[in-house]
Amino acid sequence: MSEPSPPTPTPDRLSLRWALILLAAVVAGLLAGLLTYAQSGDWPGSLLAALGASGAALVALPLLL
């Protein structure tokens, strides 16, 4: 008779650190996009500003936290 195989481990959930980093990146993108739209009224420009701010936050925040 063969031995039972060990149960497969469940995948780890997102850590609190990365959840905070992703939340801060979303907030930074929303703020940058809304402020850019309020200043210029140009939605493509505000979308680019939001994506740029989110990307910069995702690159910089792991180094800081």
Backbone bond lengths (Angstrom), bond angles and torsions (degrees), N, CA, C in turn:
res aa  C-N    CA-C-N  psi(-1)  N-CA   C-N-CA  omega(-1)  CA-C   N-CA-C  phi
1 M - - - 1.444 - - 1.523 108.60 -
2 S 1.290 116.81 135.88 1.466 120.68 -177.69 1.527 110.72 -83.08
3 E 1.315 113.64 153.60 1.460 118.97 179.30 1.525 110.14 -77.22
4 P 1.322 117.59 147.13 1.466 118.79 178.53 1.526 110.45 -69.02
5 S 1.290 114.43 142.29 1.465 118.37 179.61 1.529 109.66 -77.00
6 P 1.332 116.64 148.33 1.466 118.74 179.77 1.530 110.02 -68.08
7 P 1.298 116.54 147.76 1.467 118.68 -179.25 1.528 110.75 -65.58
8 T 1.300 115.53 145.75 1.459 119.09 178.91 1.525 108.89 -73.65
9 P 1.323 117.80 136.14 1.456 119.76 -179.14 1.531 110.54 -70.50
10 T 1.299 114.99 144.97 1.459 118.99 177.49 1.523 109.03 -74.45
11 P 1.310 117.51 146.00 1.471 119.00 -179.96 1.528 110.55 -65.81
12 D 1.322 114.64 145.15 1.456 119.62 -179.96 1.525 110.15 -68.52
13 R 1.321 113.52 145.49 1.455 118.20 176.27 1.518 108.99 -79.27
14 L 1.306 115.67 171.06 1.452 121.97 178.48 1.526 108.85 -65.35
15 S 1.323 116.27 131.35 1.459 119.07 -178.47 1.525 110.01 -71.69
16 L 1.307 114.86 159.86 1.463 120.36 -179.97 1.516 110.86 -62.87
17 R 1.308 116.73 -35.98 1.471 120.61 179.90 1.523 111.07 -61.48
18 W 1.321 116.28 -47.59 1.464 119.02 -178.66 1.522 111.87 -72.31
19 A 1.308 117.38 -30.88 1.463 119.56 175.67 1.524 110.18 -63.69
20 L 1.320 117.12 -41.60 1.463 120.18 177.98 1.527 111.83 -67.58
21 I 1.321 116.79 -38.15 1.468 120.24 178.66 1.528 110.04 -63.95
22 L 1.332 117.18 -45.38 1.462 120.26 179.73 1.521 111.61 -66.21
23 L 1.324 117.55 -38.96 1.462 120.88 177.42 1.525 110.74 -64.41
24 A 1.321 117.63 -42.73 1.459 120.88 178.72 1.528 111.22 -65.15
25 A 1.328 117.90 -35.78 1.456 120.90 177.81 1.524 111.16 -67.23
26 V 1.317 117.04 -39.15 1.467 120.35 177.40 1.524 110.34 -65.78
27 V 1.322 116.81 -43.61 1.463 120.49 179.31 1.530 110.46 -63.38
28 A 1.328 117.79 -43.06 1.459 121.23 178.95 1.529 110.60 -62.32
29 G 1.322 117.23 -40.87 1.460 120.27 177.92 1.518 112.36 -65.76
30 L 1.329 116.54 -42.06 1.462 119.61 178.57 1.523 111.38 -63.68
31 L 1.315 116.55 -44.65 1.459 119.54 179.35 1.526 111.73 -62.59
32 A 1.313 116.87 -45.99 1.460 120.13 -179.59 1.522 110.80 -63.98
33 G 1.318 116.97 -42.05 1.463 119.74 179.84 1.509 112.86 -67.01
34 L 1.321 116.95 -43.63 1.463 119.99 179.91 1.525 112.15 -66.85
35 L 1.316 116.93 -41.65 1.457 119.46 179.07 1.526 111.67 -67.17
36 T 1.310 117.19 -37.99 1.459 120.42 177.77 1.519 110.90 -67.31
37 Y 1.325 116.72 -40.74 1.467 119.89 178.19 1.528 111.12 -66.56
38 A 1.320 116.93 -39.39 1.462 120.11 179.32 1.525 111.15 -65.62
39 Q 1.326 117.12 -32.84 1.455 120.48 -178.39 1.523 112.28 -80.18
40 S 1.335 117.58 -40.49 1.458 119.99 -172.15 1.522 114.10 -111.26
41 G 1.325 117.93 -27.11 1.461 120.57 -175.96 1.519 113.08 74.87
42 D 1.310 117.08 12.23 1.463 123.09 -177.39 1.523 108.50 -104.35
43 W 1.343 117.04 109.12 1.465 117.94 -174.85 1.521 113.84 -73.45
44 P 1.360 121.22 -32.73 1.474 116.97 175.48 1.526 112.49 -64.93
45 G 1.318 116.09 -38.35 1.464 119.22 177.52 1.512 112.15 -66.03
46 S 1.321 116.18 -37.89 1.456 118.81 178.97 1.524 111.14 -70.17
47 L 1.316 117.28 -32.92 1.467 120.30 175.95 1.525 110.87 -65.96
48 L 1.321 116.60 -42.06 1.460 119.74 177.25 1.523 111.28 -64.38
49 A 1.325 117.12 -39.44 1.468 119.93 177.90 1.522 110.91 -65.09
50 A 1.332 116.92 -40.10 1.459 120.61 179.37 1.526 111.19 -65.24
51 L 1.310 116.53 -44.27 1.469 119.68 179.19 1.524 111.60 -66.16
52 G 1.322 116.63 -38.15 1.461 120.19 177.76 1.514 112.20 -65.54
53 A 1.329 116.30 -42.43 1.466 119.69 179.36 1.522 111.23 -67.43
54 S 1.314 117.39 -39.49 1.470 120.09 178.13 1.519 110.86 -65.45
55 G 1.307 116.62 -43.55 1.465 120.05 178.57 1.515 112.46 -63.65
56 A 1.332 116.21 -41.40 1.470 119.52 178.97 1.522 110.55 -65.82
57 A 1.323 116.51 -37.85 1.472 119.67 178.81 1.523 110.83 -67.57
58 L 1.330 117.57 -38.21 1.459 120.15 179.19 1.523 112.13 -68.14
59 V 1.320 116.80 -27.35 1.454 119.73 178.14 1.533 110.98 -82.30
60 A 1.341 116.74 -41.12 1.455 120.29 -172.55 1.528 113.96 -84.07
61 L 1.312 118.10 -37.92 1.465 120.20 -173.20 1.526 114.70 -64.40
62 P 1.326 120.87 -37.40 1.477 117.87 176.83 1.520 113.13 -62.17
63 L 1.331 116.82 -26.64 1.457 119.62 177.91 1.522 112.04 -76.06
64 L 1.333 116.45 -28.18 1.448 120.95 -176.67 1.524 113.27 -89.21
65 L 1.331 116.99 -32.05 1.470 119.99 -176.11 1.510 111.97 -97.73
